Amino acid sequence: MTDRPSHSVRFFGGPLDGRVQELGDTEPIAGTVLKHVHLHDGPKIETRYELGLAENDRWEFRLCAAPIPEPAPRPEPEPDGVG
């Protein structure tokens, strides 16, 4: 048993909307991003939630936008041997 308080967090948006979960012994850090992966009955769906402290001193995970993937590097053109 620890002397640290247990923190609960509520999810807003996405498939976890409305869920309340205990953070346990983990010390909450604002800005932490949680990735949820759904694999049941269909394609893999990833959602991300960012942890923040609400005005009423309650922790919440808010759905955040998926990161924009960086474009793949373009291959260098091969010399055509003409010179």
PLY file of the C-alpha trace (Angstrom):
ply
format ascii 1.0
element vertex 83
property float x
property float y
property float z
element edge 82
property int vertex1
property int vertex2
end_header
0.00 0.00 0.00
1.30 3.48 -0.84
0.71 6.90 0.65
0.17 8.44 -2.78
-3.43 9.27 -3.69
-5.13 7.24 -6.39
-6.17 9.28 -9.41
-9.04 8.52 -11.75
-9.32 9.76 -15.30
-12.31 10.14 -17.63
-12.13 9.64 -21.40
-13.76 12.07 -23.85
-14.35 11.13 -27.49
-13.62 8.08 -29.57
-14.38 4.49 -28.60
-13.49 5.04 -24.93
-15.86 8.02 -24.48
-17.35 8.08 -20.99
-15.03 5.44 -19.52
-13.60 6.22 -16.08
-10.39 4.47 -15.18
-8.06 4.46 -12.17
-4.50 5.57 -12.81
-3.37 3.58 -9.77
0.06 4.40 -8.41
1.10 6.19 -11.59
1.67 9.91 -11.07
-0.32 11.70 -13.82
1.67 13.92 -16.17
-0.25 16.40 -18.32
0.46 15.93 -22.03
0.96 12.17 -21.79
-0.51 10.48 -24.89
-2.22 7.10 -24.62
-2.68 4.97 -27.74
-5.72 2.66 -27.80
-5.73 -0.10 -30.43
-9.01 -1.79 -31.38
-8.52 -5.14 -33.12
-11.94 -6.83 -32.84
-14.11 -7.74 -35.84
-12.45 -5.72 -38.54
-9.46 -3.56 -39.34
-7.05 -2.32 -36.69
-8.18 1.10 -35.46
-5.82 3.29 -33.44
-7.00 6.27 -31.41
-4.90 8.58 -29.28
-5.88 10.42 -26.12
-3.97 13.24 -24.43
-4.00 13.54 -20.64
-4.88 16.90 -19.16
-6.07 18.45 -15.92
-9.55 19.98 -16.15
-10.60 23.19 -14.38
-12.14 21.21 -11.53
-8.79 19.48 -10.78
-9.93 16.24 -12.39
-7.83 14.31 -14.87
-9.18 13.61 -18.33
-8.03 11.96 -21.54
-9.25 13.89 -24.60
-9.28 12.38 -28.08
-6.49 13.95 -30.09
-5.79 13.99 -33.80
-3.70 11.24 -35.26
-0.21 12.40 -36.13
0.29 13.31 -39.76
2.76 10.83 -41.23
5.87 12.30 -42.75
6.03 11.86 -46.52
8.31 9.11 -47.74
11.62 10.40 -49.08
11.76 10.61 -52.85
14.41 8.44 -54.46
17.32 10.23 -56.06
17.10 10.18 -59.87
19.57 7.81 -61.42
22.03 9.30 -63.87
21.11 8.35 -67.41
24.71 7.93 -68.48
24.47 10.64 -71.13
27.11 13.25 -70.82
0 1
1 2
2 3
3 4
4 5
5 6
6 7
7 8
8 9
9 10
10 11
11 12
12 13
13 14
14 15
15 16
16 17
17 18
18 19
19 20
20 21
21 22
22 23
23 24
24 25
25 26
26 27
27 28
28 29
29 30
30 31
31 32
32 33
33 34
34 35
35 36
36 37
37 38
38 39
39 40
40 41
41 42
42 43
43 44
44 45
45 46
46 47
47 48
48 49
49 50
50 51
51 52
52 53
53 54
54 55
55 56
56 57
57 58
58 59
59 60
60 61
61 62
62 63
63 64
64 65
65 66
66 67
67 68
68 69
69 70
70 71
71 72
72 73
73 74
74 75
75 76
76 77
77 78
78 79
79 80
80 81
81 82
